[in-house]
Amino acid sequence: MCRYLFVSVGGCVLAVVTMGVYSTILFTSTVAFLLLVCSVEAGCIHTWVFGIQMLWQTFWHLLIQYREYYLHEPVCIRLFLAVSSLMLLTQRVTSVSMDLQEKRVALTFNSSSKSKTCVMLLPLVSYVLNFTTLLGGPLCSYSRFLSLMEGIHLNPPPNPLWVVSLKMVQVLILECVRHCLVSFLKHNTYDPSKSNLLYGILWVWVLALVLRIQYYSHWRVSECLNNAAGFGFWGSSPGDSDSDWSRLSDGDFWTIEGSSRISEFARRWNATTASWLRRLVYTRCNRFPLLMTFSFSLWWHGLHLGHFVGMLTWAATVKVDYHIHRHLHWMLSPTWRKIYKVLRWINTQMIVAFIVIAVELRDMSGLRLLSATYIFLCPLFNIILPFILIKLTPVY
C-alpha cells in the first residue's frame, strides 16, 4: 500500500504545483469517479462515468472558448494545463469503467468497514492521479498497473538507466531538429503575394513538422518518466534487448513519419489514445464507426473550429484511403507499386500537414493559411478521387 500512497501523493503534489487552484478540476473529477464506482452497479458504471466525465470536460472546454473568443481575455496557462490533464484523466477513468462493465476487473467493497473500503480505493486513486501520467504519457491499463505495483518486488524489471538515457538523447536530437526548422521558418517568412505555390506548400509542411516534433519529444519524455518508474517492461523476460522497454509508447518518429498511407498514420499516431478510441467508440458503433470515432475525438479535443475541419477531413481521407488502396493496388505491377508507395507517402505528408495546421491553430488563422497555400487541394483531391475511379472503371 505504501507504493500506491506514494504514487497518489506524488500526483496530488504535482497537480497543485503545476496547476494551482485549477488542480481542483482534477480532484473533483476523481472524487466523482470514486463515488460512482462505490454506488453504481458494474453493468451501468461505464454509462455514468462516461456521461459525467465528458460533461465536466466539455464545460471547461466551452468556458475556455467563451473567454478566448467572446470576452477576448487571455486564458491562464495553468487552466490549459489542468484541462489537458483532465482529458488524460478521462482516458483512465473510462478505461476502468469499461473494464468493470466487461468484467475484466472486479471491485468489491465492504460497507461495514470504512478502512477496508479506503484501502481498496487507494489503487484506483493512484491509477487516476499517477504522477507519471498526470501531465502526459501513454495510457496504461488498470490491470497492468496493478500487476506492476503488486509484483515489483517479486519480478522486478531490469535497470532502465541505459534505456532512459538513450531516449533522452533522442529527445535532444528531435529538439535540435525542431530548433533548426523554427529558425528556417523565422528567416523565410511566407508571403502569399510574393511566394510561389511550391514554396508555400513546403513552408506549411515544415510548420506542420515542427508541431509534430513537439508531440514526439513530449511522448519520449513521458515514456522516459514511465520507464524510470518501472512501467513499460511487459511481456518479455529480463535480460532481453532494450526494445522491451517500448511496450508503453505513444509512437516513434521514424515509424509514424514513414507511414505511406493516411490510415496507417492514423493507427500509429498517439498509439495508446488511438487504441482507447477504438475500444471506446469504434468497436461499439454498429453504424458509421469511423465517422463516430473521429467525431468523438473532435468532441474530446474541445470542439474548436479547426478541430471540426481537421478531424472530419481525417475521417474522410482515411475512409477514402481504404477504397483507393483496394481499387488500385492489385492493378499495379511491382515496379509501379514502388512508385505508387512513394507517391502515397508524399500524399500522406500533405494530408497530415493540412490536418495538423487546422487542429493545432484551432481558429480561422490556420484555415486562412491553408487556403492561401492551396494545400487544401490535396485532401480535397483524395476525397474526389474515388468518384473519378468509379467513372473510369469499365463495367462488364
C-alpha positions as CSV (number, residue, x, y, z in Angstrom):
1,M,0.0,0.0,0.0
2,C,2.9,2.3,0.6
3,R,3.7,2.3,-3.2
4,Y,0.1,3.3,-4.0
5,L,0.2,6.0,-1.4
6,F,3.5,7.4,-2.8
7,V,2.1,7.5,-6.3
8,S,-1.1,9.2,-5.2
9,V,0.6,11.8,-3.1
10,G,3.1,12.5,-5.8
11,G,0.3,13.1,-8.3
12,C,-1.6,15.4,-6.0
13,V,1.6,17.4,-5.2
14,L,2.4,17.7,-8.9
15,A,-1.1,18.8,-9.8
16,V,-1.1,21.5,-7.1
17,V,2.4,22.8,-8.0
18,T,1.7,22.9,-11.8
19,M,-2.0,23.9,-11.9
20,G,-2.5,25.8,-8.6
21,V,-6.2,26.3,-7.8
22,Y,-7.2,24.7,-11.1
23,S,-6.0,21.3,-9.7
24,T,-9.4,21.2,-8.1
25,I,-10.8,20.4,-11.6
26,L,-8.9,17.0,-11.5
27,F,-9.7,16.3,-7.8
28,T,-13.4,17.0,-8.4
29,S,-13.4,14.6,-11.3
30,T,-11.6,11.9,-9.3
31,V,-14.0,12.2,-6.3
32,A,-17.0,11.9,-8.6
33,F,-15.4,8.8,-10.3
34,L,-14.8,7.1,-6.9
35,L,-18.4,7.9,-5.7
36,L,-19.7,6.3,-8.9
37,V,-17.6,3.2,-8.5
38,C,-18.8,2.7,-5.0
39,S,-22.5,3.3,-5.7
40,V,-23.3,2.2,-9.3
41,E,-23.6,-1.4,-10.5
42,A,-20.9,-2.7,-12.8
43,G,-23.3,-3.1,-15.7
44,C,-24.2,0.6,-15.7
45,I,-20.9,2.1,-14.4
46,H,-19.5,3.0,-17.8
47,T,-22.5,5.0,-18.9
48,W,-22.5,7.0,-15.8
49,V,-18.7,7.6,-15.7
50,F,-18.6,8.4,-19.4
51,G,-21.5,10.8,-19.3
52,I,-20.5,12.8,-16.2
53,Q,-16.8,12.9,-17.1
54,M,-17.5,14.2,-20.7
55,L,-20.0,16.8,-19.4
56,W,-17.4,18.0,-16.9
57,Q,-14.6,18.2,-19.5
58,T,-16.9,19.8,-22.1
59,F,-17.9,22.5,-19.6
60,W,-14.2,23.6,-19.2
61,H,-13.5,23.4,-22.9
62,L,-16.5,25.7,-23.6
63,L,-15.5,28.0,-20.8
64,I,-12.1,28.4,-22.4
65,Q,-13.7,29.2,-25.8
66,Y,-16.0,31.7,-24.2
67,R,-13.2,33.6,-22.6
68,E,-11.0,33.4,-25.7
69,Y,-13.5,34.3,-28.5
70,Y,-16.3,36.2,-26.7
71,L,-14.6,38.0,-23.9
72,H,-11.2,38.2,-25.7
73,E,-9.4,37.5,-22.4
74,P,-6.1,35.7,-22.1
75,V,-6.6,32.3,-20.6
76,C,-4.3,31.3,-17.7
77,I,-1.7,28.6,-18.8
78,R,-2.5,26.7,-15.6
79,L,-6.1,26.3,-16.7
80,F,-4.9,25.0,-20.1
81,L,-2.7,22.6,-18.3
82,A,-5.5,21.4,-16.0
83,V,-7.9,20.8,-18.9
84,S,-5.2,19.0,-20.8
85,S,-4.6,16.7,-17.8
86,L,-8.4,16.3,-17.4
87,M,-8.5,14.9,-21.0
88,L,-5.9,12.3,-20.0
89,L,-7.8,11.6,-16.8
90,T,-10.9,10.9,-19.0
91,Q,-9.0,8.2,-20.7
92,R,-8.1,6.5,-17.5
93,V,-11.5,6.6,-15.8
94,T,-13.4,5.4,-18.9
95,S,-10.8,2.7,-19.4
96,V,-11.5,1.5,-15.8
97,S,-15.3,1.8,-16.3
98,M,-15.1,-0.3,-19.5
99,D,-13.0,-2.9,-17.6
100,L,-15.7,-3.0,-14.9
101,Q,-18.5,-3.3,-17.3
102,E,-16.8,-6.0,-19.3
103,K,-15.8,-7.8,-16.0
104,R,-12.1,-7.6,-16.8
105,V,-11.7,-6.1,-13.3
106,A,-13.8,-6.8,-10.3
107,L,-14.1,-4.5,-7.3
108,T,-15.9,-5.5,-4.1
109,F,-16.4,-3.1,-1.2
110,N,-17.2,-3.9,2.4
111,S,-19.8,-1.3,3.5
112,S,-19.3,-2.2,7.2
113,S,-15.6,-1.3,7.2
114,K,-14.7,2.2,6.0
115,S,-11.0,1.4,6.5
116,K,-11.1,-1.6,4.2
117,T,-13.0,0.4,1.6
118,C,-10.4,3.2,1.7
119,V,-7.7,0.6,1.2
120,M,-9.4,-0.9,-1.8
121,L,-10.0,2.6,-3.3
122,L,-6.3,3.6,-3.0
123,P,-5.1,1.6,-6.1
124,L,-7.9,3.4,-8.1
125,V,-6.8,6.8,-6.8
126,S,-3.1,6.1,-7.5
127,Y,-4.0,4.9,-11.1
128,V,-6.1,8.0,-11.8
129,L,-3.7,10.5,-10.2
130,N,-0.4,8.7,-11.1
131,F,2.3,11.3,-11.3
132,T,4.0,9.6,-14.3
133,T,0.9,10.1,-16.5
134,L,-0.7,13.2,-14.9
135,L,0.8,15.7,-17.4
136,G,1.1,13.4,-20.4
137,G,2.2,10.0,-21.4
138,P,0.9,6.7,-22.8
139,L,-2.3,5.1,-21.4
140,C,-1.6,2.1,-19.3
141,S,-4.5,-0.3,-18.5
142,Y,-5.6,-0.6,-14.9
143,S,-4.8,-4.4,-14.7
144,R,-1.3,-3.9,-15.9
145,F,-0.8,-1.0,-13.5
146,L,-1.9,-3.3,-10.6
147,S,0.3,-6.2,-11.8
148,L,3.4,-4.0,-11.8
149,M,2.7,-2.3,-8.5
150,E,1.9,-5.5,-6.7
151,G,4.7,-7.6,-8.2
152,I,7.5,-5.1,-8.4
153,H,9.5,-7.0,-5.7
154,L,8.7,-10.5,-7.0
155,N,9.7,-9.9,-10.6
156,P,11.5,-6.5,-10.8
157,P,12.3,-5.1,-14.3
158,P,15.9,-4.6,-15.2
159,N,17.6,-1.2,-14.6
160,P,16.2,1.3,-17.1
161,L,19.0,3.8,-16.8
162,W,20.6,3.0,-20.2
163,V,17.2,2.9,-21.9
164,V,16.1,6.2,-20.4
165,S,19.5,7.8,-21.3
166,L,19.2,6.7,-24.9
167,K,15.7,8.0,-25.2
168,M,16.7,11.4,-23.7
169,V,19.4,11.6,-26.4
170,Q,16.7,11.1,-28.9
171,V,14.7,13.9,-27.4
172,L,17.7,16.2,-27.6
173,I,18.2,15.3,-31.3
174,L,14.5,16.0,-32.0
175,E,14.7,19.3,-30.3
176,C,17.8,20.3,-32.2
177,V,16.0,19.5,-35.5
178,R,12.9,21.4,-34.3
179,H,15.1,24.4,-33.5
180,C,16.7,24.4,-37.0
181,L,13.2,24.2,-38.6
182,V,11.9,27.0,-36.5
183,S,14.9,29.1,-37.5
184,F,14.2,28.4,-41.1
185,L,10.6,29.5,-40.7
186,K,11.6,32.7,-39.0
187,H,14.1,33.7,-41.6
188,N,11.9,32.6,-44.5
189,T,8.5,34.0,-43.8
190,Y,5.7,33.1,-46.1
191,D,4.0,35.9,-48.1
192,P,1.1,34.8,-50.3
193,S,1.5,37.7,-52.6
194,K,5.3,37.1,-53.3
195,S,5.8,33.4,-52.8
196,N,5.1,30.7,-55.4
197,L,2.8,27.7,-54.8
198,L,5.5,25.2,-54.3
199,Y,7.3,27.3,-51.7
200,G,4.0,27.9,-49.8
201,I,3.3,24.1,-49.6
202,L,6.9,23.5,-48.4
203,W,6.6,26.2,-45.8
204,V,3.4,24.8,-44.4
205,W,4.8,21.3,-44.4
206,V,7.8,22.4,-42.4
207,L,5.5,24.2,-39.9
208,A,3.4,21.1,-39.5
209,L,6.5,19.0,-39.0
210,V,7.6,21.4,-36.2
211,L,4.3,21.0,-34.5
212,R,4.5,17.2,-34.8
213,I,8.1,17.1,-33.4
214,Q,6.8,18.8,-30.2
215,Y,4.5,15.8,-29.8
216,Y,7.3,13.2,-30.4
217,S,9.5,14.9,-27.9
218,H,6.7,15.1,-25.3
219,W,5.9,11.4,-25.8
220,R,9.5,10.4,-25.4
221,V,9.9,12.4,-22.2
222,S,6.7,10.9,-20.8
223,E,7.9,7.5,-21.9
224,C,11.2,8.1,-20.0
225,L,9.4,9.1,-16.9
226,N,7.3,5.9,-17.0
227,N,10.3,3.7,-17.7
228,A,12.2,5.2,-14.8
229,A,9.3,4.3,-12.6
230,G,9.3,0.7,-13.9
231,F,6.5,0.9,-16.4
232,G,6.7,-0.4,-20.0
233,F,8.6,-3.6,-19.5
234,W,5.9,-6.2,-20.0
235,G,5.6,-9.4,-22.0
236,S,9.3,-10.3,-22.0
237,S,11.8,-11.8,-19.6
238,P,14.5,-9.7,-18.1
239,G,17.8,-9.8,-19.9
240,D,16.4,-9.4,-23.4
241,S,17.0,-6.4,-25.7
242,D,16.4,-2.8,-24.6
243,S,13.4,-2.6,-27.0
244,D,11.3,-4.4,-24.3
245,W,11.0,-1.0,-22.6
246,S,9.0,0.3,-25.6
247,R,5.9,-1.7,-24.6
248,L,4.3,1.5,-23.3
249,S,4.7,4.1,-26.0
250,D,2.6,6.6,-28.0
251,G,4.7,6.4,-31.1
252,D,8.1,6.6,-32.7
253,F,9.2,9.4,-35.1
254,W,10.5,7.1,-37.9
255,T,7.7,4.6,-37.7
256,I,4.9,7.2,-37.8
257,E,6.5,9.5,-40.3
258,G,7.4,6.6,-42.5
259,S,3.7,5.7,-43.0
260,S,2.8,5.6,-46.7
261,R,-0.9,5.6,-46.1
262,I,-3.1,8.0,-44.1
263,S,-4.9,5.1,-42.5
264,E,-1.5,3.7,-41.2
265,F,-0.6,7.1,-39.9
266,A,-3.9,7.3,-38.0
267,R,-3.3,4.0,-36.4
268,R,0.2,4.8,-35.3
269,W,-0.2,8.4,-34.3
270,N,-0.7,8.7,-30.5
271,A,-1.0,4.9,-30.4
272,T,-2.4,4.4,-26.9
273,T,-5.0,7.1,-27.5
274,A,-5.9,5.5,-30.8
275,S,-6.4,2.1,-29.1
276,W,-8.6,3.8,-26.4
277,L,-10.7,5.5,-29.1
278,R,-11.0,2.2,-31.0
279,R,-12.2,0.4,-27.8
280,L,-14.4,3.2,-26.6
281,V,-16.2,4.2,-29.8
282,Y,-15.2,2.2,-32.9
283,T,-15.9,-1.3,-31.7
284,R,-19.2,-0.2,-30.0
285,C,-20.7,1.5,-33.0
286,N,-22.8,-0.5,-35.4
287,R,-23.2,2.2,-38.0
288,F,-20.5,4.6,-39.3
289,P,-17.9,3.6,-36.7
290,L,-15.1,5.5,-38.4
291,L,-17.1,8.8,-38.6
292,M,-18.3,8.3,-35.0
293,T,-14.8,7.7,-33.7
294,F,-13.4,10.9,-35.3
295,S,-16.4,12.8,-34.2
296,F,-15.9,11.8,-30.6
297,S,-12.2,12.7,-30.9
298,L,-13.3,16.1,-32.1
299,W,-15.6,16.4,-29.0
300,W,-12.8,15.1,-26.7
301,H,-10.3,17.6,-28.1
302,G,-12.5,20.7,-27.4
303,L,-14.9,21.5,-30.4
304,H,-12.8,24.3,-31.9
305,L,-13.5,25.3,-35.5
306,G,-10.1,23.9,-36.5
307,H,-10.9,20.6,-34.8
308,F,-14.1,20.3,-36.9
309,V,-12.2,20.8,-40.1
310,G,-9.2,18.7,-39.2
311,M,-10.9,15.7,-37.7
312,L,-13.7,15.4,-40.3
313,T,-11.0,15.7,-43.1
314,W,-9.0,13.0,-41.3
315,A,-12.1,10.7,-41.1
316,A,-12.9,11.3,-44.8
317,T,-9.4,10.7,-46.1
318,V,-8.9,7.5,-44.0
319,K,-12.2,6.1,-45.4
320,V,-11.1,7.1,-48.9
321,D,-7.7,5.6,-48.4
322,Y,-9.2,2.1,-47.9
323,H,-11.2,2.4,-51.1
324,I,-8.3,3.7,-53.2
325,H,-5.8,1.1,-52.0
326,R,-8.3,-1.7,-52.6
327,H,-9.0,-0.4,-56.0
328,L,-5.6,0.4,-57.3
329,H,-3.1,-1.9,-55.5
330,W,-4.0,-5.1,-57.4
331,M,-3.8,-3.3,-60.8
332,L,-0.2,-2.2,-60.5
333,S,3.0,-4.1,-61.4
334,P,5.8,-4.5,-58.8
335,T,7.7,-1.5,-60.3
336,W,4.7,0.8,-60.3
337,R,3.8,-0.3,-56.8
338,K,7.1,1.1,-55.6
339,I,6.4,4.4,-57.4
340,Y,2.9,4.3,-56.0
341,K,4.2,3.9,-52.5
342,V,6.4,7.0,-52.8
343,L,3.5,9.0,-54.1
344,R,1.3,7.8,-51.3
345,W,3.9,8.9,-48.8
346,I,4.0,12.4,-50.3
347,N,0.2,12.4,-50.3
348,T,0.1,11.3,-46.7
349,Q,2.5,14.0,-45.6
350,M,0.4,16.7,-47.4
351,I,-2.8,15.5,-45.8
352,V,-1.2,15.3,-42.3
353,A,0.2,18.8,-42.7
354,F,-3.3,20.1,-43.5
355,I,-4.8,18.3,-40.5
356,V,-2.1,19.3,-38.1
357,I,-2.3,23.0,-39.0
358,A,-6.1,23.0,-38.8
359,V,-6.2,21.2,-35.4
360,E,-3.2,22.9,-33.7
361,L,-4.0,26.5,-34.8
362,R,-7.7,25.8,-33.9
363,D,-9.2,29.0,-35.3
364,M,-9.6,30.9,-38.6
365,S,-5.9,31.8,-38.8
366,G,-5.0,28.2,-39.5
367,L,-7.7,27.8,-42.1
368,R,-6.7,31.1,-43.9
369,L,-3.1,29.8,-44.0
370,L,-4.2,26.5,-45.5
371,S,-6.3,28.2,-48.2
372,A,-3.6,30.7,-49.1
373,T,-1.1,27.9,-49.8
374,Y,-3.6,25.8,-51.6
375,I,-2.6,22.7,-49.6
376,F,-6.3,22.1,-49.0
377,L,-6.4,20.8,-52.6
378,C,-4.6,17.6,-51.6
379,P,-7.2,16.2,-49.2
380,L,-9.9,17.6,-51.5
381,F,-8.5,15.6,-54.4
382,N,-8.3,12.5,-52.3
383,I,-12.0,12.8,-51.4
384,I,-12.9,13.3,-55.1
385,L,-10.7,10.6,-56.5
386,P,-12.9,7.6,-55.7
387,F,-15.7,9.1,-57.8
388,I,-13.3,9.6,-60.7
389,L,-12.1,6.0,-60.4
390,I,-15.7,4.8,-60.4
391,K,-16.4,6.7,-63.6
392,L,-13.2,5.3,-65.3
393,T,-13.7,1.7,-64.2
394,P,-15.2,-0.3,-67.1
395,V,-18.4,-2.1,-66.4
396,Y,-18.5,-5.7,-67.7
